[in-house]
Structure formats: structure tokens, C-alpha cells
Amino acid sequence: MTDAPRDRARPPPGTPSPTGVLLRSLLFLTGQYVSLLLFAPFAFLTFPLPLATRYRAVSQFARFNLWWLEKTCGLGFEVEGREHILSTPGIVMAKHQSAWETIALQVLFRPQTWVMKRELLWIPIFGWGLALLEPIAIDRRAGRRAMDQVLAQGADRLARGVWVVVFPEGTRVPPGTRGRYHTGGALLAERTGRPVVPVAHNAGELWPRRSLRKYPGTVRVVIGPPIPSAGRRAADILADVENWIEGTMARIEGPRAHGEEPEAPAEGPGAH
């Protein structure tokens, strides 16, 4: 793996024509926006209810989007390691390549909330729905105050039986690269003694960051064995997380994530 960013994802072998991919992606996006407008009023009615109940309601939007994504774009997923999902919530630390994992993780770890930049809450309708799930919305420029917020609110969510999802690289990175792993999630693990469940996936190859196009195929998701944190330092926890995630990424990423050219897409009516 290299540290130099590559934002231009290449389509996988057998991909429909570029026009076909674009049209299917636009159809998905249209359905996503329409469903958001239809679903939002129902979600907002759950505001007085407990967090777990709100989560069950709001996460149906994620389930719909995964179904709609497969129907329109042919983009599905498979999961390895479901047996590593604990009965008692802990901290999920996941690779961050795409918007896809922010949707899919909602159906794998339930209920959950996220450490995220507070600006996402300002997005009309979508951000208001996020606020119903009590995310740990931080100002990244706040430095120590932001870290104190992660530790205090993260411990509160865990005590209430909610998974805390952290993307340790902080931002989406292109396939075949790794970002700098930040210590926030590991410090929360050190503070609470809760285990970390690492997650690797290759979603960025099929749903690239900063791209409208979504390519057909199957995202590979691997959930790793829980990493213990009781009595351990954050630096050691983070090292274990990074080594597991990046080692697994080397196994599941396809050739195009490392700069190799794929085969030419198939020609003829079946390619469209």
C-alpha cells in the first residue's frame, strides 16, 4: 500500500458503459432524495422516544438505501466475521473510503452513533435526522475540547448500550492508501475499557469518494476479532487496530486499488 492519494477509481471488469453507470447512479440518487423527503416526517415524530427506539426507526432509511443501491446500481455487499459482533456494544473503528460505510454499518452494529464533524448536522433534513441519533458532533478545530467531548459523550453512549463508530483516519481516503490514524477512538477505549471491533472494507472501489458514479459489484466487509483495551494504553490499542485494518485491506482490495488496469468492459447489449 502507498501513502500517495489516488482519487480516480477505475471501473471493474464487465462494468456497464459509462453512460449506463451514470444513469443508474442518477436513478439511485433520485430515489435516495425522494425517500428522504418521504421518510423524514416519520423520523421526526420519534423525537420524544428513547434513543434505541429512534434508532430502529431512523435506520430503516439506511436499509432502504442499501436495497435501492443494489436494485439500481447492482452494488451489493458480503460480510465476513459477523461472529465478532459483541452482544455488549463497544467501539467500532473502521476504514473510511466512501459514503457507503456510513450507511451499511448502521445495519451491522445496532444501535449506534458516530463521532463526526458537527457541520453535518447543519444539512437540512438529513442533518436533522442525524441529530435524532445523538451523534458525537465535534468541532475539529477545538483541539483538546473536542477530545474531551469524545471521551465524555462516548462513555455516556456506551453506558446506554449504544455502539460508538469512529473512523480513525478522520476523512475518506482513496483505495490503496492509508491516512494517519488518530487516537480519539483508542483513548475512548482506554478510558472505558470497552473493546474495539475493527472493520475493513473496499467500498471506495465501487462507490468512490467525490464521485457521482457507483459501479456494480460486491463490497467486501471484514469484521475483525475484538481488540481488548482493559489495562492497555491508547497507543498500543491504536497500533493493533491499524495493523489489523491495513493488513486486511491488503488482502481484500482489488488490483485497481493499487494502480493496475482492469480488463476492458464487455461490449454488446449485455454491457448496458
Summary of the structure (lengths in Angstrom):
residues: 272
radius of gyration: 18.8
end to end distance: 33.1
largest distance: 60.7
contacts: 877
relative contact order: 0.20
helix: 47%
strand: 14%
